[in-house]
């Protein structure tokens, strides 16, 4: 009989558990589309612009949060 282990993903004790790191969120297609809209490699540079509307700044702030969640384990 296999040994029961605590799963790193769900926290349950079971066989064949996942062991590794998990980001705080999964990729979200809508957020990924916004990153493509602003530029995949340099979207964050737009945060320094002063000519953006409140809606655009809110969009970029949301991307900052999303990026942090996606890259935090």
mmCIF file of the N, C-alpha and C atoms, coordinates in Angstrom:
data_MODEL
# 
_entry.id   MODEL 
# 
loop_
_atom_site.group_PDB 
_atom_site.id 
_atom_site.type_symbol 
_atom_site.label_atom_id 
_atom_site.label_alt_id 
_atom_site.label_comp_id 
_atom_site.label_asym_id 
_atom_site.label_entity_id 
_atom_site.label_seq_id 
_atom_site.pdbx_PDB_ins_code 
_atom_site.Cartn_x 
_atom_site.Cartn_y 
_atom_site.Cartn_z 
_atom_site.occupancy 
_atom_site.B_iso_or_equiv 
_atom_site.pdbx_formal_charge 
_atom_site.auth_seq_id 
_atom_site.auth_comp_id 
_atom_site.auth_asym_id 
_atom_site.auth_atom_id 
_atom_site.pdbx_PDB_model_num 
ATOM 1   N N  . UNK A 1 1  ? 0.833   -1.182 0.000   1.00 0.00 ? 1  UNK A N  1 
ATOM 2   C CA . UNK A 1 1  ? 0.000   0.000  0.000   1.00 0.00 ? 1  UNK A CA 1 
ATOM 3   C C  . UNK A 1 1  ? 0.878   1.247  0.000   1.00 0.00 ? 1  UNK A C  1 
ATOM 4   N N  . UNK A 1 2  ? 0.506   2.243  -0.796  1.00 0.00 ? 2  UNK A N  1 
ATOM 5   C CA . UNK A 1 2  ? 1.262   3.492  -0.887  1.00 0.00 ? 2  UNK A CA 1 
ATOM 6   C C  . UNK A 1 2  ? 1.033   4.351  0.339   1.00 0.00 ? 2  UNK A C  1 
ATOM 7   N N  . UNK A 1 3  ? 2.023   5.131  0.625   1.00 0.00 ? 3  UNK A N  1 
ATOM 8   C CA . UNK A 1 3  ? 1.966   6.037  1.764   1.00 0.00 ? 3  UNK A CA 1 
ATOM 9   C C  . UNK A 1 3  ? 1.080   7.247  1.440   1.00 0.00 ? 3  UNK A C  1 
ATOM 10  N N  . UNK A 1 4  ? 0.242   7.657  2.393   1.00 0.00 ? 4  UNK A N  1 
ATOM 11  C CA . UNK A 1 4  ? -0.568  8.856  2.229   1.00 0.00 ? 4  UNK A CA 1 
ATOM 12  C C  . UNK A 1 4  ? 0.293   10.080 2.490   1.00 0.00 ? 4  UNK A C  1 
ATOM 13  N N  . UNK A 1 5  ? 0.113   11.101 1.684   1.00 0.00 ? 5  UNK A N  1 
ATOM 14  C CA . UNK A 1 5  ? 0.863   12.334 1.827   1.00 0.00 ? 5  UNK A CA 1 
ATOM 15  C C  . UNK A 1 5  ? -0.110  13.510 1.803   1.00 0.00 ? 5  UNK A C  1 
ATOM 16  N N  . UNK A 1 6  ? 0.331   14.639 2.317   1.00 0.00 ? 6  UNK A N  1 
ATOM 17  C CA . UNK A 1 6  ? -0.491  15.838 2.269   1.00 0.00 ? 6  UNK A CA 1 
ATOM 18  C C  . UNK A 1 6  ? -0.248  16.548 0.940   1.00 0.00 ? 6  UNK A C  1 
ATOM 19  N N  . UNK A 1 7  ? -1.313  16.786 0.195   1.00 0.00 ? 7  UNK A N  1 
ATOM 20  C CA . UNK A 1 7  ? -1.239  17.433 -1.105  1.00 0.00 ? 7  UNK A CA 1 
ATOM 21  C C  . UNK A 1 7  ? -0.930  18.919 -0.915  1.00 0.00 ? 7  UNK A C  1 
ATOM 22  N N  . UNK A 1 8  ? 0.027   19.450 -1.663  1.00 0.00 ? 8  UNK A N  1 
ATOM 23  C CA . UNK A 1 8  ? 0.379   20.866 -1.585  1.00 0.00 ? 8  UNK A CA 1 
ATOM 24  C C  . UNK A 1 8  ? -0.694  21.743 -2.212  1.00 0.00 ? 8  UNK A C  1 
ATOM 25  N N  . UNK A 1 9  ? -1.542  21.156 -3.047  1.00 0.00 ? 9  UNK A N  1 
ATOM 26  C CA . UNK A 1 9  ? -2.579  21.933 -3.718  1.00 0.00 ? 9  UNK A CA 1 
ATOM 27  C C  . UNK A 1 9  ? -3.860  22.016 -2.895  1.00 0.00 ? 9  UNK A C  1 
ATOM 28  N N  . UNK A 1 10 ? -4.390  20.873 -2.472  1.00 0.00 ? 10 UNK A N  1 
ATOM 29  C CA . UNK A 1 10 ? -5.693  20.880 -1.778  1.00 0.00 ? 10 UNK A CA 1 
ATOM 30  C C  . UNK A 1 10 ? -5.588  20.687 -0.265  1.00 0.00 ? 10 UNK A C  1 
ATOM 31  N N  . UNK A 1 11 ? -4.449  20.234 0.208   1.00 0.00 ? 11 UNK A N  1 
ATOM 32  C CA . UNK A 1 11 ? -4.262  20.062 1.647   1.00 0.00 ? 11 UNK A CA 1 
ATOM 33  C C  . UNK A 1 11 ? -4.784  18.741 2.194   1.00 0.00 ? 11 UNK A C  1 
ATOM 34  N N  . UNK A 1 12 ? -5.370  17.913 1.342   1.00 0.00 ? 12 UNK A N  1 
ATOM 35  C CA . UNK A 1 12 ? -5.895  16.619 1.787   1.00 0.00 ? 12 UNK A CA 1 
ATOM 36  C C  . UNK A 1 12 ? -4.779  15.581 1.816   1.00 0.00 ? 12 UNK A C  1 
ATOM 37  N N  . UNK A 1 13 ? -4.964  14.568 2.654   1.00 0.00 ? 13 UNK A N  1 
ATOM 38  C CA . UNK A 1 13 ? -4.022  13.450 2.679   1.00 0.00 ? 13 UNK A CA 1 
ATOM 39  C C  . UNK A 1 13 ? -4.501  12.411 1.688   1.00 0.00 ? 13 UNK A C  1 
ATOM 40  N N  . UNK A 1 14 ? -3.638  12.073 0.743   1.00 0.00 ? 14 UNK A N  1 
ATOM 41  C CA . UNK A 1 14 ? -3.990  11.088 -0.282  1.00 0.00 ? 14 UNK A CA 1 
ATOM 42  C C  . UNK A 1 14 ? -2.725  10.596 -0.977  1.00 0.00 ? 14 UNK A C  1 
ATOM 43  N N  . UNK A 1 15 ? -2.899  9.630  -1.846  1.00 0.00 ? 15 UNK A N  1 
ATOM 44  C CA . UNK A 1 15 ? -1.792  9.100  -2.632  1.00 0.00 ? 15 UNK A CA 1 
ATOM 45  C C  . UNK A 1 15 ? -1.609  9.964  -3.873  1.00 0.00 ? 15 UNK A C  1 
ATOM 46  N N  . UNK A 1 16 ? -0.456  9.913  -4.460  1.00 0.00 ? 16 UNK A N  1 
ATOM 47  C CA . UNK A 1 16 ? -0.170  10.629 -5.705  1.00 0.00 ? 16 UNK A CA 1 
ATOM 48  C C  . UNK A 1 16 ? -0.488  12.117 -5.596  1.00 0.00 ? 16 UNK A C  1 
ATOM 49  N N  . UNK A 1 17 ? 0.101   12.765 -4.619  1.00 0.00 ? 17 UNK A N  1 
ATOM 50  C CA . UNK A 1 17 ? -0.148  14.189 -4.379  1.00 0.00 ? 17 UNK A CA 1 
ATOM 51  C C  . UNK A 1 17 ? 0.692   15.066 -5.281  1.00 0.00 ? 17 UNK A C  1 
ATOM 52  N N  . UNK A 1 18 ? 0.235   16.301 -5.408  1.00 0.00 ? 18 UNK A N  1 
ATOM 53  C CA . UNK A 1 18 ? 1.006   17.322 -6.112  1.00 0.00 ? 18 UNK A CA 1 
ATOM 54  C C  . UNK A 1 18 ? 2.023   17.894 -5.134  1.00 0.00 ? 18 UNK A C  1 
ATOM 55  N N  . UNK A 1 19 ? 3.270   17.983 -5.558  1.00 0.00 ? 19 UNK A N  1 
ATOM 56  C CA . UNK A 1 19 ? 4.323   18.603 -4.756  1.00 0.00 ? 19 UNK A CA 1 
ATOM 57  C C  . UNK A 1 19 ? 4.986   19.671 -5.614  1.00 0.00 ? 19 UNK A C  1 
ATOM 58  N N  . UNK A 1 20 ? 4.903   20.881 -5.169  1.00 0.00 ? 20 UNK A N  1 
ATOM 59  C CA . UNK A 1 20 ? 5.514   21.972 -5.918  1.00 0.00 ? 20 UNK A CA 1 
ATOM 60  C C  . UNK A 1 20 ? 4.914   23.298 -5.497  1.00 0.00 ? 20 UNK A C  1 
ATOM 61  N N  . UNK A 1 21 ? 5.167   24.302 -6.299  1.00 0.00 ? 21 UNK A N  1 
ATOM 62  C CA . UNK A 1 21 ? 4.685   25.640 -6.007  1.00 0.00 ? 21 UNK A CA 1 
ATOM 63  C C  . UNK A 1 21 ? 3.500   25.972 -6.899  1.00 0.00 ? 21 UNK A C  1 
ATOM 64  N N  . UNK A 1 22 ? 2.583   26.748 -6.363  1.00 0.00 ? 22 UNK A N  1 
ATOM 65  C CA . UNK A 1 22 ? 1.395   27.152 -7.103  1.00 0.00 ? 22 UNK A CA 1 
ATOM 66  C C  . UNK A 1 22 ? 1.265   28.665 -6.982  1.00 0.00 ? 22 UNK A C  1 
ATOM 67  N N  . UNK A 1 23 ? 1.003   29.332 -8.098  1.00 0.00 ? 23 UNK A N  1 
ATOM 68  C CA . UNK A 1 23 ? 0.792   30.778 -8.086  1.00 0.00 ? 23 UNK A CA 1 
ATOM 69  C C  . UNK A 1 23 ? -0.509  31.097 -7.345  1.00 0.00 ? 23 UNK A C  1 
ATOM 70  N N  . UNK A 1 24 ? -0.643  32.354 -6.915  1.00 0.00 ? 24 UNK A N  1 
ATOM 71  C CA . UNK A 1 24 ? -1.834  32.768 -6.178  1.00 0.00 ? 24 UNK A CA 1 
ATOM 72  C C  . UNK A 1 24 ? -3.070  32.807 -7.074  1.00 0.00 ? 24 UNK A C  1 
ATOM 73  N N  . UNK A 1 25 ? -2.897  32.854 -8.396  1.00 0.00 ? 25 UNK A N  1 
ATOM 74  C CA . UNK A 1 25 ? -4.039  32.772 -9.313  1.00 0.00 ? 25 UNK A CA 1 
ATOM 75  C C  . UNK A 1 25 ? -3.583  32.106 -10.602 1.00 0.00 ? 25 UNK A C  1 
ATOM 76  N N  . UNK A 1 26 ? -4.541  31.630 -11.343 1.00 0.00 ? 26 UNK A N  1 
ATOM 77  C CA . UNK A 1 26 ? -4.240  31.038 -12.642 1.00 0.00 ? 26 UNK A CA 1 
ATOM 78  C C  . UNK A 1 26 ? -4.293  32.145 -13.697 1.00 0.00 ? 26 UNK A C  1 
ATOM 79  N N  . UNK A 1 27 ? -3.722  31.929 -14.875 1.00 0.00 ? 27 UNK A N  1 
ATOM 80  C CA . UNK A 1 27 ? -3.821  32.947 -15.929 1.00 0.00 ? 27 UNK A CA 1 
ATOM 81  C C  . UNK A 1 27 ? -5.277  33.232 -16.284 1.00 0.00 ? 27 UNK A C  1 
ATOM 82  N N  . UNK A 1 28 ? -5.603  34.499 -16.412 1.00 0.00 ? 28 UNK A N  1 
ATOM 83  C CA . UNK A 1 28 ? -6.958  34.942 -16.737 1.00 0.00 ? 28 UNK A CA 1 
ATOM 84  C C  . UNK A 1 28 ? -6.937  35.490 -18.162 1.00 0.00 ? 28 UNK A C  1 
ATOM 85  N N  . UNK A 1 29 ? -7.706  34.889 -19.074 1.00 0.00 ? 29 UNK A N  1 
ATOM 86  C CA . UNK A 1 29 ? -7.656  35.310 -20.481 1.00 0.00 ? 29 UNK A CA 1 
ATOM 87  C C  . UNK A 1 29 ? -7.927  36.806 -20.689 1.00 0.00 ? 29 UNK A C  1 
ATOM 88  N N  . UNK A 1 30 ? -8.860  37.383 -19.939 1.00 0.00 ? 30 UNK A N  1 
ATOM 89  C CA . UNK A 1 30 ? -9.167  38.804 -20.103 1.00 0.00 ? 30 UNK A CA 1 
ATOM 90  C C  . UNK A 1 30 ? -7.969  39.682 -19.714 1.00 0.00 ? 30 UNK A C  1 
ATOM 91  N N  . UNK A 1 31 ? -7.302  39.320 -18.643 1.00 0.00 ? 31 UNK A N  1 
ATOM 92  C CA . UNK A 1 31 ? -6.119  40.070 -18.204 1.00 0.00 ? 31 UNK A CA 1 
ATOM 93  C C  . UNK A 1 31 ? -4.974  39.886 -19.194 1.00 0.00 ? 31 UNK A C  1 
ATOM 94  N N  . UNK A 1 32 ? -4.829  38.686 -19.717 1.00 0.00 ? 32 UNK A N  1 
ATOM 95  C CA . UNK A 1 32 ? -3.783  38.437 -20.712 1.00 0.00 ? 32 UNK A CA 1 
ATOM 96  C C  . UNK A 1 32 ? -4.043  39.263 -21.969 1.00 0.00 ? 32 UNK A C  1 
ATOM 97  N N  . UNK A 1 33 ? -5.311  39.426 -22.341 1.00 0.00 ? 33 UNK A N  1 
ATOM 98  C CA . UNK A 1 33 ? -5.653  40.259 -23.501 1.00 0.00 ? 33 UNK A CA 1 
ATOM 99  C C  . UNK A 1 33 ? -5.291  41.721 -23.240 1.00 0.00 ? 33 UNK A C  1 
ATOM 100 N N  . UNK A 1 34 ? -5.497  42.197 -22.021 1.00 0.00 ? 34 UNK A N  1 
ATOM 101 C CA . UNK A 1 34 ? -5.120  43.566 -21.681 1.00 0.00 ? 34 UNK A CA 1 
ATOM 102 C C  . UNK A 1 34 ? -3.607  43.756 -21.740 1.00 0.00 ? 34 UNK A C  1 
ATOM 103 N N  . UNK A 1 35 ? -2.870  42.763 -21.306 1.00 0.00 ? 35 UNK A N  1 
ATOM 104 C CA . UNK A 1 35 ? -1.409  42.835 -21.383 1.00 0.00 ? 35 UNK A CA 1 
ATOM 105 C C  . UNK A 1 35 ? -0.973  42.924 -22.836 1.00 0.00 ? 35 UNK A C  1 
ATOM 106 N N  . UNK A 1 36 ? -1.623  42.145 -23.708 1.00 0.00 ? 36 UNK A N  1 
ATOM 107 C CA . UNK A 1 36 ? -1.312  42.216 -25.138 1.00 0.00 ? 36 UNK A CA 1 
ATOM 108 C C  . UNK A 1 36 ? -1.644  43.602 -25.687 1.00 0.00 ? 36 UNK A C  1 
ATOM 109 N N  . UNK A 1 37 ? -2.761  44.171 -25.233 1.00 0.00 ? 37 UNK A N  1 
ATOM 110 C CA . UNK A 1 37 ? -3.179  45.502 -25.685 1.00 0.00 ? 37 UNK A CA 1 
ATOM 111 C C  . UNK A 1 37 ? -2.127  46.558 -25.334 1.00 0.00 ? 37 UNK A C  1 
ATOM 112 N N  . UNK A 1 38 ? -1.585  46.492 -24.114 1.00 0.00 ? 38 UNK A N  1 
ATOM 113 C CA . UNK A 1 38 ? -0.620  47.492 -23.644 1.00 0.00 ? 38 UNK A CA 1 
ATOM 114 C C  . UNK A 1 38 ? 0.811   47.156 -24.039 1.00 0.00 ? 38 UNK A C  1 
ATOM 115 N N  . UNK A 1 39 ? 1.049   45.932 -24.496 1.00 0.00 ? 39 UNK A N  1 
ATOM 116 C CA . UNK A 1 39 ? 2.405   45.511 -24.894 1.00 0.00 ? 39 UNK A CA 1 
ATOM 117 C C  . UNK A 1 39 ? 2.938   44.465 -23.937 1.00 0.00 ? 39 UNK A C  1 
ATOM 118 N N  . UNK A 1 40 ? 3.130   43.281 -24.422 1.00 0.00 ? 40 UNK A N  1 
ATOM 119 C CA . UNK A 1 40 ? 3.510   42.130 -23.592 1.00 0.00 ? 40 UNK A CA 1 
ATOM 120 C C  . UNK A 1 40 ? 4.770   42.390 -22.766 1.00 0.00 ? 40 UNK A C  1 
ATOM 121 N N  . UNK A 1 41 ? 5.784   42.992 -23.345 1.00 0.00 ? 41 UNK A N  1 
ATOM 122 C CA . UNK A 1 41 ? 7.069   43.114 -22.651 1.00 0.00 ? 41 UNK A CA 1 
ATOM 123 C C  . UNK A 1 41 ? 7.263   44.412 -21.883 1.00 0.00 ? 41 UNK A C  1 
ATOM 124 N N  . UNK A 1 42 ? 6.415   45.390 -22.128 1.00 0.00 ? 42 UNK A N  1 
ATOM 125 C CA . UNK A 1 42 ? 6.650   46.673 -21.455 1.00 0.00 ? 42 UNK A CA 1 
ATOM 126 C C  . UNK A 1 42 ? 5.360   47.399 -21.061 1.00 0.00 ? 42 UNK A C  1 
ATOM 127 N N  . UNK A 1 43 ? 4.297   46.668 -20.774 1.00 0.00 ? 43 UNK A N  1 
ATOM 128 C CA . UNK A 1 43 ? 3.024   47.283 -20.395 1.00 0.00 ? 43 UNK A CA 1 
ATOM 129 C C  . UNK A 1 43 ? 3.177   48.136 -19.135 1.00 0.00 ? 43 UNK A C  1 
ATOM 130 N N  . UNK A 1 44 ? 4.033   47.719 -18.230 1.00 0.00 ? 44 UNK A N  1 
ATOM 131 C CA . UNK A 1 44 ? 4.201   48.398 -16.939 1.00 0.00 ? 44 UNK A CA 1 
ATOM 132 C C  . UNK A 1 44 ? 4.837   49.777 -17.087 1.00 0.00 ? 44 UNK A C  1 
ATOM 133 N N  . UNK A 1 45 ? 5.532   50.021 -18.178 1.00 0.00 ? 45 UNK A N  1 
ATOM 134 C CA . UNK A 1 45 ? 6.138   51.338 -18.394 1.00 0.00 ? 45 UNK A CA 1 
ATOM 135 C C  . UNK A 1 45 ? 5.076   52.427 -18.547 1.00 0.00 ? 45 UNK A C  1 
ATOM 136 N N  . UNK A 1 46 ? 3.874   52.035 -18.956 1.00 0.00 ? 46 UNK A N  1 
ATOM 137 C CA . UNK A 1 46 ? 2.784   52.993 -19.115 1.00 0.00 ? 46 UNK A CA 1 
ATOM 138 C C  . UNK A 1 46 ? 2.321   53.586 -17.782 1.00 0.00 ? 46 UNK A C  1 
ATOM 139 N N  . UNK A 1 47 ? 2.682   52.954 -16.676 1.00 0.00 ? 47 UNK A N  1 
ATOM 140 C CA . UNK A 1 47 ? 2.295   53.473 -15.358 1.00 0.00 ? 47 UNK A CA 1 
ATOM 141 C C  . UNK A 1 47 ? 2.926   54.831 -15.073 1.00 0.00 ? 47 UNK A C  1 
ATOM 142 N N  . UNK A 1 48 ? 4.011   55.155 -15.743 1.00 0.00 ? 48 UNK A N  1 
ATOM 143 C CA . UNK A 1 48 ? 4.701   56.422 -15.528 1.00 0.00 ? 48 UNK A CA 1 
ATOM 144 C C  . UNK A 1 48 ? 4.143   57.552 -16.392 1.00 0.00 ? 48 UNK A C  1 
ATOM 145 N N  . UNK A 1 49 ? 3.268   57.233 -17.313 1.00 0.00 ? 49 UNK A N  1 
ATOM 146 C CA . UNK A 1 49 ? 2.705   58.254 -18.201 1.00 0.00 ? 49 UNK A CA 1 
ATOM 147 C C  . UNK A 1 49 ? 1.744   59.167 -17.439 1.00 0.00 ? 49 UNK A C  1 
ATOM 148 N N  . UNK A 1 50 ? 1.674   60.407 -17.867 1.00 0.00 ? 50 UNK A N  1 
ATOM 149 C CA . UNK A 1 50 ? 0.781   61.371 -17.226 1.00 0.00 ? 50 UNK A CA 1 
ATOM 150 C C  . UNK A 1 50 ? -0.397  61.744 -18.115 1.00 0.00 ? 50 UNK A C  1 
ATOM 151 N N  . UNK A 1 51 ? -0.459  61.201 -19.327 1.00 0.00 ? 51 UNK A N  1 
ATOM 152 C CA . UNK A 1 51 ? -1.516  61.554 -20.268 1.00 0.00 ? 51 UNK A CA 1 
ATOM 153 C C  . UNK A 1 51 ? -2.653  60.534 -20.325 1.00 0.00 ? 51 UNK A C  1 
ATOM 154 N N  . UNK A 1 52 ? -2.710  59.607 -19.386 1.00 0.00 ? 52 UNK A N  1 
ATOM 155 C CA . UNK A 1 52 ? -3.737  58.567 -19.392 1.00 0.00 ? 52 UNK A CA 1 
ATOM 156 C C  . UNK A 1 52 ? -4.982  59.005 -18.635 1.00 0.00 ? 52 UNK A C  1 
ATOM 157 N N  . UNK A 1 53 ? -6.120  58.441 -19.046 1.00 0.00 ? 53 UNK A N  1 
ATOM 158 C CA . UNK A 1 53 ? -7.377  58.728 -18.350 1.00 0.00 ? 53 UNK A CA 1 
ATOM 159 C C  . UNK A 1 53 ? -7.438  57.917 -17.059 1.00 0.00 ? 53 UNK A C  1 
ATOM 160 N N  . UNK A 1 54 ? -8.400  58.244 -16.217 1.00 0.00 ? 54 UNK A N  1 
ATOM 161 C CA . UNK A 1 54 ? -8.591  57.485 -14.975 1.00 0.00 ? 54 UNK A CA 1 
ATOM 162 C C  . UNK A 1 54 ? -8.897  56.022 -15.271 1.00 0.00 ? 54 UNK A C  1 
ATOM 163 N N  . UNK A 1 55 ? -9.682  55.785 -16.310 1.00 0.00 ? 55 UNK A N  1 
ATOM 164 C CA . UNK A 1 55 ? -10.034 54.406 -16.674 1.00 0.00 ? 55 UNK A CA 1 
ATOM 165 C C  . UNK A 1 55 ? -8.805  53.615 -17.116 1.00 0.00 ? 55 UNK A C  1 
ATOM 166 N N  . UNK A 1 56 ? -7.941  54.267 -17.885 1.00 0.00 ? 56 UNK A N  1 
ATOM 167 C CA . UNK A 1 56 ? -6.724  53.594 -18.329 1.00 0.00 ? 56 UNK A CA 1 
ATOM 168 C C  . UNK A 1 56 ? -5.794  53.304 -17.148 1.00 0.00 ? 56 UNK A C  1 
ATOM 169 N N  . UNK A 1 57 ? -5.689  54.254 -16.228 1.00 0.00 ? 57 UNK A N  1 
ATOM 170 C CA . UNK A 1 57 ? -4.848  54.026 -15.043 1.00 0.00 ? 57 UNK A CA 1 
ATOM 171 C C  . UNK A 1 57 ? -5.416  52.907 -14.176 1.00 0.00 ? 57 UNK A C  1 
ATOM 172 N N  . UNK A 1 58 ? -6.751  52.863 -14.066 1.00 0.00 ? 58 UNK A N  1 
ATOM 173 C CA . UNK A 1 58 ? -7.390  51.785 -13.296 1.00 0.00 ? 58 UNK A CA 1 
ATOM 174 C C  . UNK A 1 58 ? -7.102  50.433 -13.948 1.00 0.00 ? 58 UNK A C  1 
ATOM 175 N N  . UNK A 1 59 ? -7.146  50.390 -15.274 1.00 0.00 ? 59 UNK A N  1 
ATOM 176 C CA . UNK A 1 59 ? -6.832  49.170 -16.022 1.00 0.00 ? 59 UNK A CA 1 
ATOM 177 C C  . UNK A 1 59 ? -5.400  48.718 -15.736 1.00 0.00 ? 59 UNK A C  1 
ATOM 178 N N  . UNK A 1 60 ? -4.467  49.655 -15.779 1.00 0.00 ? 60 UNK A N  1 
ATOM 179 C CA . UNK A 1 60 ? -3.062  49.328 -15.518 1.00 0.00 ? 60 UNK A CA 1 
ATOM 180 C C  . UNK A 1 60 ? -2.833  48.926 -14.065 1.00 0.00 ? 60 UNK A C  1 
ATOM 181 N N  . UNK A 1 61 ? -3.519  49.583 -13.141 1.00 0.00 ? 61 UNK A N  1 
ATOM 182 C CA . UNK A 1 61 ? -3.409  49.187 -11.730 1.00 0.00 ? 61 UNK A CA 1 
ATOM 183 C C  . UNK A 1 61 ? -3.903  47.762 -11.528 1.00 0.00 ? 61 UNK A C  1 
ATOM 184 N N  . UNK A 1 62 ? -4.998  47.421 -12.223 1.00 0.00 ? 62 UNK A N  1 
ATOM 185 C CA . UNK A 1 62 ? -5.513  46.048 -12.157 1.00 0.00 ? 62 UNK A CA 1 
ATOM 186 C C  . UNK A 1 62 ? -4.508  45.050 -12.709 1.00 0.00 ? 62 UNK A C  1 
ATOM 187 N N  . UNK A 1 63 ? -3.817  45.439 -13.779 1.00 0.00 ? 63 UNK A N  1 
ATOM 188 C CA . UNK A 1 63 ? -2.787  44.558 -14.340 1.00 0.00 ? 63 UNK A CA 1 
ATOM 189 C C  . UNK A 1 63 ? -1.628  44.370 -13.379 1.00 0.00 ? 63 UNK A C  1 
ATOM 190 N N  . UNK A 1 64 ? -1.314  45.412 -12.614 1.00 0.00 ? 64 UNK A N  1 
ATOM 191 C CA . UNK A 1 64 ? -0.252  45.283 -11.601 1.00 0.00 ? 64 UNK A CA 1 
ATOM 192 C C  . UNK A 1 64 ? -0.633  44.230 -10.566 1.00 0.00 ? 64 UNK A C  1 
ATOM 193 N N  . UNK A 1 65 ? -1.870  44.304 -10.111 1.00 0.00 ? 65 UNK A N  1 
ATOM 194 C CA . UNK A 1 65 ? -2.346  43.324 -9.126  1.00 0.00 ? 65 UNK A CA 1 
ATOM 195 C C  . UNK A 1 65 ? -2.329  41.924 -9.716  1.00 0.00 ? 65 UNK A C  1 
ATOM 196 N N  . UNK A 1 66 ? -2.851  41.791 -10.925 1.00 0.00 ? 66 UNK A N  1 
ATOM 197 C CA . UNK A 1 66 ? -2.872  40.499 -11.606 1.00 0.00 ? 66 UNK A CA 1 
ATOM 198 C C  . UNK A 1 66 ? -1.461  39.940 -11.764 1.00 0.00 ? 66 UNK A C  1 
ATOM 199 N N  . UNK A 1 67 ? -0.527  40.776 -12.203 1.00 0.00 ? 67 UNK A N  1 
ATOM 200 C CA . UNK A 1 67 ? 0.851   40.348 -12.403 1.00 0.00 ? 67 UNK A CA 1 
ATOM 201 C C  . UNK A 1 67 ? 1.465   39.868 -11.095 1.00 0.00 ? 67 UNK A C  1 
ATOM 202 N N  . UNK A 1 68 ? 1.188   40.584 -10.022 1.00 0.00 ? 68 UNK A N  1 
ATOM 203 C CA . UNK A 1 68 ? 1.719   40.191 -8.720  1.00 0.00 ? 68 UNK A CA 1 
ATOM 204 C C  . UNK A 1 68 ? 1.151   38.845 -8.279  1.00 0.00 ? 68 UNK A C  1 
ATOM 205 N N  . UNK A 1 69 ? -0.162  38.654 -8.454  1.00 0.00 ? 69 UNK A N  1 
ATOM 206 C CA . UNK A 1 69 ? -0.779  37.388 -8.061  1.00 0.00 ? 69 UNK A CA 1 
ATOM 207 C C  . UNK A 1 69 ? -0.253  36.231 -8.901  1.00 0.00 ? 69 UNK A C  1 
ATOM 208 N N  . UNK A 1 70 ? -0.071  36.487 -10.181 1.00 0.00 ? 70 UNK A N  1 
ATOM 209 C CA . UNK A 1 70 ? 0.383   35.434 -11.085 1.00 0.00 ? 70 UNK A CA 1 
ATOM 210 C C  . UNK A 1 70 ? 1.820   35.020 -10.796 1.00 0.00 ? 70 UNK A C  1 
ATOM 211 N N  . UNK A 1 71 ? 2.610   35.928 -10.267 1.00 0.00 ? 71 UNK A N  1 
ATOM 212 C CA . UNK A 1 71 ? 4.032   35.658 -10.041 1.00 0.00 ? 71 UNK A CA 1 
ATOM 213 C C  . UNK A 1 71 ? 4.394   35.412 -8.587  1.00 0.00 ? 71 UNK A C  1 
ATOM 214 N N  . UNK A 1 72 ? 3.409   35.328 -7.715  1.00 0.00 ? 72 UNK A N  1 
ATOM 215 C CA . UNK A 1 72 ? 3.654   35.052 -6.305  1.00 0.00 ? 72 UNK A CA 1 
ATOM 216 C C  . UNK A 1 72 ? 3.237   33.620 -5.995  1.00 0.00 ? 72 UNK A C  1 
ATOM 217 N N  . UNK A 1 73 ? 4.117   32.887 -5.369  1.00 0.00 ? 73 UNK A N  1 
ATOM 218 C CA . UNK A 1 73 ? 3.795   31.512 -4.977  1.00 0.00 ? 73 UNK A CA 1 
ATOM 219 C C  . UNK A 1 73 ? 3.682   31.403 -3.479  1.00 0.00 ? 73 UNK A C  1 
# 
